[in-house]
């Protein structure tokens, strides 16, 4: 019996095109619609994929589909996800899902109310090294985690930062570094099957890195997480000097 394909709509035709390309029968999916305010790029993508296109998100949600992939801006994900869940769609967020704690609470409540599936598409757990660490940990050979460290530090030059987030109103210049901890924390949660229950976060300000930039938030942070099995995880990173992507359990 042929499997019923999951009909998918993607919002965002920049980075979202990688998800549009991946929505194929090989993975049980079918791309049916695209949405973006970037009209010229949207028209180009619509012709490429031969699907319906929308500049209005509400109209997009009226299209016959089962799931929505959000590949729009970080700070828009919670309100856009909530709208999609209320429209009866399953949702996948391409990046971190909320710009405030209140938005995170509202999103969780809507997921519970709707009964639909919500997924945060954090990709770092699926590096081969992290998947192997998970396999080994689940054998019980190394015991139970009591302490772990995760780092995702990705500095950029002032020119690169200005290109990425130009202007005082750009969302990247206002979101605290503690909100973008997924690449450091998610692999450790994946490896150990644990969840944070208490969190302490300390920001790191480096004025000489940001004095000539419109950035209003701190450039990095250290976060201590108490996990649901009693373990402590230390999470570090974001835009501090020196590259580091690594995990230790």
C-alpha positions in Angstrom: 0.0 0.0 0.0 1.4 3.4 -1.0 2.2 5.7 1.9 0.2 8.9 2.1 2.5 11.8 1.6 2.7 14.6 4.2 1.7 17.9 2.4 4.1 20.6 3.5 4.2 24.4 3.2 7.4 26.4 3.7 7.5 30.0 4.9 10.8 31.7 3.9 12.4 31.3 0.5 15.9 32.1 1.5 17.1 29.3 3.9 13.7 27.7 3.5 14.6 26.5 0.0 16.7 23.7 1.5 13.6 22.4 3.3 11.5 22.9 0.1 14.0 20.8 -1.8 14.0 18.1 0.9 10.2 17.7 0.9 10.2 14.8 -1.5 8.5 11.4 -1.8 11.8 9.8 -0.7 11.0 11.0 2.9 7.2 10.7 2.6 6.6 14.4 1.9 5.2 16.6 -0.8 5.8 20.4 -1.1 2.5 22.2 -1.9 3.0 25.9 -1.0 5.5 28.6 -0.3 5.2 31.9 1.6 7.3 35.1 1.8 7.2 38.9 1.5 10.2 38.8 -0.8 8.0 38.8 -4.0 10.7 38.4 -6.7 12.4 35.5 -4.9 9.0 34.0 -4.1 8.0 34.0 -7.7 11.3 32.5 -8.8 11.0 29.7 -6.2 7.3 29.1 -7.1 8.3 28.5 -10.7 11.2 26.3 -9.7 9.1 24.0 -7.4 5.8 24.4 -9.3 3.7 25.1 -6.2 1.3 27.8 -5.0 2.9 31.0 -3.6 1.6 33.4 -1.0 2.7 36.8 0.4 -0.1 36.7 3.0 0.6 34.2 5.9 -3.1 33.8 6.8 -4.0 33.0 3.2 -1.1 30.5 3.1 -2.5 28.7 6.1 -5.8 28.2 4.3 -4.0 26.1 1.7 -4.7 22.3 1.9 -1.6 21.0 3.8 -0.7 19.0 6.8 2.4 20.7 8.1 4.3 24.0 8.0 8.0 24.5 8.1 9.0 27.9 9.5 12.2 29.2 8.0 11.6 32.9 8.7 13.3 35.1 11.2 14.1 33.8 14.7 11.8 36.4 16.6 8.8 35.5 14.4 8.6 31.8 15.1 6.4 31.6 18.2 3.6 33.8 16.8 3.7 32.1 13.4 3.8 28.6 15.0 0.9 29.4 17.2 -1.2 30.6 14.2 -0.3 27.4 12.3 -1.2 25.1 15.2 -4.5 26.9 15.6 -5.1 26.3 11.9 -4.7 22.5 12.5 -1.2 22.2 11.0 1.9 20.4 12.4 4.9 22.7 12.7 8.6 22.6 12.5 10.8 25.6 13.4 14.0 25.9 11.5 15.7 27.8 14.4 15.1 28.7 18.0 11.4 29.2 18.6 10.8 32.3 20.7 12.1 35.8 21.4 10.7 36.0 25.0 9.9 33.6 27.8 6.2 34.5 27.5 6.2 33.5 23.9 7.8 30.2 24.8 5.0 29.5 27.4 2.3 30.5 24.9 3.8 28.2 22.3 4.0 25.2 24.7 0.4 25.8 25.8 -0.8 25.9 22.2 1.0 22.7 21.3 -0.7 21.0 24.3 -4.1 22.4 23.4 -3.9 21.6 19.7 -2.6 18.0 20.0 -0.4 18.7 16.9 3.3 17.9 16.6 5.7 20.7 17.1 9.4 20.2 16.3 12.4 22.4 16.9 14.8 21.5 14.0 18.0 21.6 16.0 20.6 19.9 13.8 23.7 19.6 15.9 22.6 16.5 17.8 22.8 14.6 14.5 26.5 15.0 13.9 28.0 11.6 13.6 30.1 12.2 16.7 27.1 13.1 18.8 25.1 10.2 17.5 27.9 7.9 18.5 28.1 9.4 21.9 24.4 8.8 22.3 24.8 5.2 21.2 27.6 4.6 23.7 25.8 6.4 26.6 22.7 4.3 26.1 24.6 1.1 26.4 25.3 2.0 30.1 29.0 1.4 29.7 30.0 4.8 31.0 27.4 5.1 33.8 24.9 7.9 34.4 25.8 11.5 33.5 26.5 13.8 36.5 28.2 16.7 34.6 28.5 17.7 31.0 29.8 20.7 29.0 28.7 22.0 25.6 30.2 24.9 23.6 29.1 26.7 20.5 31.2 29.8 20.0 31.2 31.4 16.5 32.8 34.8 16.5 32.4 37.2 13.5 34.2 40.4 12.5 32.4 43.7 12.8 31.9 43.8 9.0 30.3 40.3 9.1 28.1 41.3 12.0 26.9 44.5 10.2 26.1 42.4 7.1 24.2 39.8 9.2 22.3 42.3 11.4 22.3 45.9 10.1 20.5 48.6 12.1 19.3 49.2 15.7 15.9 47.6 14.9 17.3 44.3 13.6 16.2 41.4 15.8 19.6 39.8 16.0 20.9 43.0 17.8 18.4 42.7 20.6 17.9 39.0 21.4 20.0 37.9 24.5 22.8 35.4 23.8 21.2 33.1 26.4 18.3 32.6 23.9 20.5 31.0 21.3 22.0 28.1 23.3 20.5 25.3 21.2 23.7 24.3 19.4 25.5 23.9 22.7 22.7 22.3 24.8 20.7 20.2 22.4 23.4 17.6 21.7 23.9 17.0 25.4 20.2 16.5 25.9 20.1 14.2 22.9 23.1 12.1 24.1 21.9 11.7 27.7 18.0 11.8 27.3 17.8 14.5 30.0 15.9 17.8 30.2 16.7 21.1 32.0 14.5 21.9 35.1 16.4 24.8 36.5 18.6 27.4 34.7 21.1 30.1 35.8 22.4 32.3 33.0 25.2 34.9 33.1 25.9 37.3 30.2 29.3 38.2 28.9 29.8 41.8 27.7 32.8 42.7 25.6 32.4 46.4 24.8 35.4 46.6 22.5 33.7 44.1 20.2 30.5 46.0 19.9 31.2 49.7 20.5 31.0 50.5 16.8 28.0 48.2 16.1 24.3 48.7 16.6 24.2 45.6 18.8 22.2 46.1 22.1 22.6 42.7 23.6 25.5 40.8 25.2 27.8 38.9 22.9 28.1 35.7 24.9 27.0 33.8 28.0 27.6 31.0 30.4 24.5 28.9 31.4 24.3 26.3 34.2 21.5 23.8 33.8 20.2 21.5 36.5 18.9 18.5 34.6 15.9 16.2 35.5 18.3 13.5 36.7 20.2 15.9 39.0 23.1 16.4 36.7 24.6 19.9 36.0 25.4 21.0 32.4 27.6 24.0 31.6 26.8 25.7 28.3 29.0 28.4 26.8 29.3 30.5 23.8 28.0 32.6 20.9 30.2 35.5 19.6 33.2 35.5 22.0 36.7 35.4 20.5 37.8 31.9 19.5 35.9 29.2 17.6 34.7 26.2 19.6 32.1 23.5 18.9 32.5 20.6 21.3 30.8 18.4 23.9 32.0 16.5 26.9 30.0 14.2 29.1 
